[in-house]
Amino acid sequence: MSKTSDLFNECLAATPPGVKQRVDTAFSISDATNSPLDLSFSKIRTEEEYKAACARIEELIPLCWEGVPDDDPNNVELTRLANLVADWEDEHVVFD
């Protein structure tokens, strides 16, 4: 099991039942990219989603070396997640 899957399962186990369905929907297995993240959502809503997205980015970085086509599924996923993480950080992270 990958580090992202472990983090996802840990976050999911700690999720209150009323929120669990939304998390299940946002973080479903995607056969197209073999990613634990379903990128159909447009915003990271919780710190758990943020942490899972960051962990997945760490997995994707080595797969997206220079020369990988822009339309490569890993590159598309990395770009999408990076944008979602940046948006979340703009709203939630305060730099001194």
N, CA, C and O of each residue as an XYZ file, in Angstrom:
384
protein
N       0.842     -1.171      0.000
C       0.000      0.000      0.000
C       0.891      1.239      0.000
O       1.924      1.262      0.669
N       0.500      2.252     -0.738
C       1.311      3.459     -0.851
C       1.135      4.362      0.366
O       0.193      4.213      1.144
N       2.067      5.300      0.505
C       2.012      6.264      1.599
C       0.719      7.077      1.516
O       0.115      7.390      2.543
N       0.298      7.416      0.311
C      -0.930      8.182      0.143
C      -2.129      7.369      0.581
O      -3.018      7.887      1.256
N      -2.163      6.100      0.203
C      -3.280      5.244      0.593
C      -3.340      5.095      2.103
O      -4.423      5.135      2.688
N      -2.180      4.924      2.743
C      -2.141      4.822      4.197
C      -2.679      6.091      4.832
O      -3.488      6.029      5.757
N      -2.231      7.252      4.340
C      -2.692      8.532      4.871
C      -4.191      8.696      4.646
O      -4.914      9.136      5.540
N      -4.649      8.345      3.465
C      -6.066      8.447      3.153
C      -6.889      7.577      4.096
O      -7.891      8.033      4.647
N      -6.469      6.318      4.284
C      -7.207      5.413      5.159
C      -7.193      5.898      6.604
O      -8.193      5.771      7.311
N      -6.073      6.449      7.042
C      -5.969      6.991      8.392
C      -6.926      8.177      8.561
O      -7.629      8.276      9.567
N      -6.944      9.064      7.580
C      -7.847     10.220      7.635
C      -9.303      9.771      7.584
O     -10.148     10.298      8.308
N      -9.587      8.810      6.738
C     -10.951      8.328      6.583
C     -11.444      7.687      7.874
O     -12.600      7.877      8.252
N     -10.592      6.933      8.553
C     -10.977      6.288      9.806
C     -11.333      7.310     10.878
O     -12.177      7.042     11.734
N     -10.702      8.470     10.839
C     -10.936      9.511     11.840
C     -12.056     10.466     11.448
O     -12.372     11.397     12.189
N     -12.649     10.239     10.298
C     -13.678     11.147      9.790
C     -15.029     10.833     10.425
O     -15.442      9.673     10.455
N     -15.719     11.847     10.931
C     -17.063     11.621     11.480
C     -17.996     11.070     10.413
O     -17.862     11.418      9.240
N     -18.947     10.209     10.804
C     -19.833      9.558      9.819
C     -20.542     10.520      8.884
O     -20.706     10.206      7.705
N     -20.970     11.679      9.364
C     -21.679     12.625      8.512
C     -20.826     13.210      7.402
O     -21.353     13.646      6.379
N     -19.527     13.223      7.591
C     -18.602     13.790      6.617
C     -18.020     12.701      5.726
O     -17.536     12.985      4.630
N     -18.064     11.461      6.189
C     -17.398     10.363      5.490
C     -17.855     10.217      4.039
O     -17.025      9.956      3.168
N     -19.131     10.375      3.758
C     -19.612     10.209      2.390
C     -18.961     11.229      1.460
O     -18.576     10.883      0.343
N     -18.833     12.475      1.901
C     -18.198     13.495      1.063
C     -16.735     13.155      0.812
O     -16.237     13.329     -0.300
N     -16.043     12.669      1.847
C     -14.643     12.288      1.687
C     -14.521     11.106      0.750
O     -13.636     11.088     -0.106
N     -15.401     10.107      0.893
C     -15.388      8.950     -0.005
C     -15.557      9.402     -1.451
O     -14.901      8.877     -2.350
N     -16.422     10.362     -1.670
C     -16.672     10.857     -3.022
C     -15.464     11.624     -3.549
O     -15.062     11.427     -4.696
N     -14.886     12.485     -2.736
C     -13.765     13.300     -3.182
C     -12.501     12.483     -3.394
O     -11.677     12.827     -4.242
N     -12.338     11.403     -2.633
C     -11.120     10.608     -2.696
C     -11.414      9.175     -3.084
O     -11.059      8.244     -2.361
N     -12.056      8.996     -4.211
C     -12.321      7.648     -4.685
C     -11.178      7.169     -5.576
O     -10.423      7.978     -6.117
N     -11.057      5.866     -5.723
C     -10.007      5.296     -6.569
C     -10.315      5.612     -8.028
O     -11.441      5.434     -8.493
N      -9.314      6.074     -8.727
C      -9.461      6.393    -10.141
C      -8.660      5.391    -10.962
O      -7.430      5.385    -10.909
N      -9.353      4.543    -11.721
C      -8.667      3.545    -12.540
C      -7.877      4.184    -13.675
O      -6.889      3.616    -14.141
N      -8.299      5.346    -14.117
C      -7.640      5.983    -15.266
C      -6.203      6.370    -14.963
O      -5.326      6.206    -15.811
N      -5.952      6.880    -13.769
C      -4.608      7.342    -13.441
C      -3.965      6.530    -12.323
O      -2.839      6.815    -11.914
N      -4.677      5.520    -11.830
C      -4.201      4.731    -10.697
C      -3.933      5.624     -9.489
O      -3.020      5.368     -8.704
N      -4.722      6.653     -9.355
C      -4.575      7.620     -8.276
C      -5.643      7.402     -7.224
O      -6.782      7.077     -7.559
N      -5.295      7.576     -5.948
C      -6.321      7.491     -4.913
C      -7.187      8.745     -4.853
O      -8.096      8.831     -4.027
N      -6.918      9.704     -5.711
C      -7.674     10.943     -5.692
C      -8.534     11.070     -6.935
O      -8.053     10.895     -8.054
N      -9.797     11.372     -6.739
C     -10.698     11.681     -7.841
C     -10.615     13.177     -8.048
O     -11.012     13.948     -7.175
N     -10.104     13.595     -9.189
C      -9.854     15.019     -9.412
C     -11.065     15.771     -9.932
O     -10.931     16.874    -10.462
N     -12.256     15.181     -9.786
C     -13.446     15.870    -10.274
C     -13.869     17.004     -9.334
O     -14.655     17.866     -9.728
N     -13.361     17.013     -8.105
C     -13.716     18.099     -7.205
C     -12.889     19.331     -7.550
O     -11.823     19.219     -8.155
N     -13.381     20.506     -7.166
C     -12.725     21.737     -7.597
C     -12.049     22.498     -6.468
O     -11.458     23.553     -6.696
N     -12.130     21.967     -5.243
C     -11.544     22.678     -4.121
C     -11.217     21.691     -3.004
O     -11.993     20.776     -2.728
N     -10.077     21.878     -2.373
C      -9.740     21.109     -1.189
C     -10.491     21.752     -0.036
O     -10.374     22.956      0.193
N     -11.267     20.948      0.694
C     -12.139     21.505      1.726
C     -11.642     21.287      3.149
O     -12.037     22.015      4.059
N     -10.778     20.290      3.351
C     -10.343     19.984      4.712
C      -8.833     19.804      4.763
O      -8.180     19.622      3.736
N      -8.295     19.858      5.966
C      -6.866     19.628      6.130
C      -6.500     18.195      5.737
O      -5.406     17.953      5.227
N      -7.402     17.253      5.969
C      -7.148     15.865      5.587
C      -7.021     15.729      4.073
O      -6.138     15.026      3.582
N      -7.903     16.402      3.334
C      -7.806     16.390      1.877
C      -6.498     17.049      1.436
O      -5.841     16.583      0.505
N      -6.132     18.128      2.109
C      -4.885     18.830      1.800
C      -3.685     17.907      2.007
O      -2.811     17.826      1.143
N      -3.636     17.215      3.141
C      -2.515     16.315      3.430
C      -2.448     15.170      2.429
O      -1.359     14.788      1.998
N      -3.587     14.624      2.058
C      -3.606     13.534      1.076
C      -3.124     14.035     -0.285
O      -2.381     13.339     -0.978
N      -3.543     15.235     -0.665
C      -3.107     15.809     -1.944
C      -1.597     16.050     -1.934
O      -0.921     15.778     -2.926
N      -1.068     16.556     -0.824
C       0.385     16.790     -0.721
C       1.162     15.481     -0.812
O       2.204     15.420     -1.465
N       0.661     14.443     -0.164
C       1.328     13.138     -0.221
C       1.322     12.593     -1.642
O       2.314     12.024     -2.096
N       0.206     12.764     -2.343
C       0.133     12.285     -3.727
C       1.085     13.084     -4.614
O       1.708     12.517     -5.512
N       1.207     14.383     -4.380
C       2.141     15.205     -5.155
C       3.556     14.663     -4.999
O       4.302     14.577     -5.974
N       3.925     14.296     -3.774
C       5.257     13.738     -3.537
C       5.489     12.462     -4.334
O       6.606     12.210     -4.785
N       4.452     11.656     -4.514
C       4.565     10.439     -5.319
C       4.693     10.752     -6.806
O       5.385     10.044     -7.537
N       4.030     11.806     -7.246
C       3.990     12.137     -8.674
C       5.242     12.850     -9.176
O       5.617     12.690    -10.337
N       5.881     13.619     -8.333
C       7.024     14.425     -8.774
C       8.084     13.591     -9.506
O       8.529     13.999    -10.578
N       8.502     12.443     -8.968
C       9.519     11.668     -9.697
C       9.034     11.105    -11.033
O       9.843     10.747    -11.889
N       7.723     11.027    -11.208
C       7.159     10.474    -12.446
C       7.003     11.523    -13.542
O       6.727     11.187    -14.694
N       7.176     12.773    -13.189
C       6.931     13.868    -14.135
C       8.220     14.612    -14.452
O       8.315     15.826    -14.271
N       9.192     13.876    -14.922
C      10.476     14.446    -15.280
C      10.360     15.255    -16.558
O       9.363     15.179    -17.275
N      11.389     16.022    -16.826
C      11.416     16.855    -18.028
C      11.260     15.974    -19.264
O      11.907     14.933    -19.370
N      10.433     16.374    -20.168
C      10.203     15.627    -21.388
C       8.913     14.826    -21.369
O       8.494     14.312    -22.406
N       8.276     14.710    -20.210
C       6.994     14.023    -20.128
C       5.953     14.923    -20.792
O       5.886     16.114    -20.487
N       5.145     14.374    -21.691
C       4.149     15.201    -22.379
C       3.167     15.856    -21.399
O       2.853     15.291    -20.351
N       2.698     17.035    -21.747
C       1.744     17.752    -20.907
C       0.463     16.960    -20.671
O      -0.183     17.115    -19.635
N       0.094     16.108    -21.633
C      -1.147     15.352    -21.497
C      -0.945     13.980    -20.844
O      -1.884     13.186    -20.790
N       0.260     13.689    -20.349
C       0.499     12.452    -19.616
C      -0.383     12.461    -18.363
O      -0.438     13.477    -17.669
N      -1.075     11.355    -18.054
C      -1.983     11.338    -16.901
C      -1.321     11.757    -15.584
O      -1.940     12.458    -14.783
N      -0.089     11.344    -15.353
C       0.600     11.746    -14.123
C       0.879     13.240    -14.099
O       0.746     13.885    -13.059
N       1.266     13.789    -15.243
C       1.544     15.220    -15.334
C       0.264     16.032    -15.154
O       0.272     17.068    -14.489
N      -0.821     15.569    -15.739
C      -2.108     16.251    -15.596
C      -2.537     16.243    -14.132
O      -2.970     17.261    -13.593
N      -2.409     15.076    -13.499
C      -2.788     14.963    -12.097
C      -1.913     15.860    -11.211
O      -2.419     16.542    -10.319
N      -0.611     15.855    -11.461
C       0.306     16.685    -10.675
C      -0.053     18.160    -10.804
O      -0.108     18.873     -9.801
N      -0.295     18.620    -12.010
C      -0.639     20.021    -12.232
C      -1.938     20.379    -11.518
O      -2.029     21.413    -10.857
N      -2.926     19.526    -11.655
C      -4.234     19.768    -11.021
C      -4.094     19.832     -9.504
O      -4.604     20.752     -8.865
N      -3.397     18.844     -8.927
C      -3.223     18.828     -7.480
C      -2.410     20.019     -6.985
O      -2.726     20.602     -5.948
N      -1.373     20.376     -7.717
C      -0.553     21.522     -7.322
C      -1.387     22.798     -7.284
O      -1.231     23.621     -6.382
N      -2.258     22.957     -8.250
C      -3.132     24.136     -8.269
C      -4.127     24.121     -7.104
O      -4.375     25.153     -6.480
N      -4.697     22.939     -6.812
C      -5.633     22.824     -5.694
C      -4.934     23.101     -4.362
O      -5.484     23.785     -3.499
N      -3.722     22.570     -4.198
C      -2.957     22.789     -2.973
C      -2.598     24.269     -2.841
O      -2.715     24.837     -1.755
N      -2.170     24.888     -3.913
C      -1.825     26.315     -3.873
C      -3.035     27.159     -3.479
O      -2.910     28.094     -2.688
N      -4.198     26.834     -4.023
C      -5.415     27.562     -3.666
C      -5.738     27.392     -2.180
O      -6.095     28.356     -1.503
N      -5.611     26.155     -1.676
C      -5.886     25.884     -0.260
C      -4.909     26.664      0.620
O      -5.309     27.267      1.616
N      -3.624     26.648      0.247
C      -2.621     27.359      1.033
C      -2.854     28.874      1.026
O      -2.628     29.543      2.035
N      -3.301     29.408     -0.102
C      -3.606     30.844     -0.165
C      -4.669     31.221      0.858
O      -4.633     32.318      1.414
N      -5.612     30.324      1.111
C      -6.713     30.597      2.044
C      -6.375     30.270      3.491
O      -6.904     30.907      4.402
N      -5.494     29.278      3.726
C      -5.330     28.742      5.077
C      -3.957     28.887      5.703
O      -3.824     28.725      6.916
N      -2.949     29.180      4.934
C      -1.602     29.244      5.483
C      -1.184     30.709      5.614
O      -1.250     31.478      4.655
N      -0.758     31.071      6.807
C      -0.304     32.439      7.077
C       1.214     32.400      7.179
O       1.769     31.675      8.004
N       1.869     33.167      6.356
C       3.322     33.271      6.390
C       3.697     34.538      7.141
O       3.200     35.624      6.842
N       4.576     34.384      8.115
C       5.018     35.551      8.907
C       6.078     36.337      8.198
O       6.556     37.343      8.724
